[in-house]
Amino acid sequence: MGAWSDPPAHWSDEVVDRLSSGPLVAQVRAGISELPEGQRAVVTLRDLDGLSSKDVCDVLGISQANQRYCCTAAVAGYEPFSNSNWRSDEAAHAPQGRRVPTGG
């Protein structure tokens, strides 16, 4: 087994604050408004309105595969979802921990 030689920064204490911060919420809402219509509808129903994947498909008359594609494409094409935006400035520029093998 391996062990961390330099563990990554602990993030769970900050996650709720980061997700509910005004600037991040505004960035996400602005990004959602710029999505193509189908992607915007899926993301809004699923992630903002809280519908299940099945309910989203039923409401929009789309397949599960199409619903998954819309979510994936929306996130992949939207820069504020990149890793660097979810970490503090200090953590974003700090070297990341890595695992190194240990004996045994």
N, C-alpha and C positions, 0 to 999 in steps of 0.2 A: 504494500500500500504506500501511498505518498502522503506527504504532509506539506502544509504551506510553509515556505521559507520566509515569506513576507505576506501575511494575510491581506486580502482586499479590505477596503474600508467598509465598516458596517453601515448599511443603508436603511434598515427597516425603521429606525427611529425617526427618520426624516421623510419617509414616503408619503404619509398623510399630509404633512405640511406642503410638500412639493406638489402633490396632486391637486390640492385645493388653493394653491397660490393664485392670486388675481392675474398676474402676467401669463402664467401657463394656461389657465382656463381661457383667457382671452385669445391666446395664440391658437389653442386647439379649436375653439369655436370659429375663429376666422378661417382656419385651414379647412374645417368641415364645410363651411359655406362655399369654398372654392372647388370642392370635389365635383366630378361629373355627377349628373343627377342620380344615376343608379347607385353609385357608391355612397353618395350623400344620404340617400334614403335608407340604405342598409345600416350605415354607421349611426345615423340618428335614431332609428328604431331600436337597434340592438344596444348601443352603448350609452345613449342619452335617455331614451324612454324605457330601457330595461326589458324589452321583449326578448323572449327566447329565440334561438335560431329558427326553430320550427315555426313559431308565430310570425317571424319576419318573412319567412318563405311564403306562408299562407297569405299574409297581408299583401305582399308584392307579387304573388303568383310566380315565384322563381324557384329554381331547384336549390338543394343544399349546396351543391358544387358551385353554383353561381353566387350564392350568398357568401360562401367562404372566399371565393375569388374577389368579390367586391371589398371585403374587409382587408384581405391581404394587399390588394392593389392600393387601397386608400392609405394604409399605413406605410407601405413601401415608397409611395410617391410623395410623402409629406415629411419634410426635413425636421420639423420640431420633434418628431418621434425618434430622432437619432439618439444614440446612447449619451452623447456628450450633453444633451439638454436635460437629462434626467439626473445629473449629478451636480453637486456644488462646484463652483469654480475651482476650489482647491482640489477636490477629488478628480475633476476632469483632467487636470494637468499632472496629477501624481502618477508615478509608475504603478502599474497594476501588479497585484500579487501573482505569484506563479507557483505551481506545485512542483516539487522536486522529489524524486524517489528517496525513500529512506530504507535502510536495511530491513530485511525480514520478509 
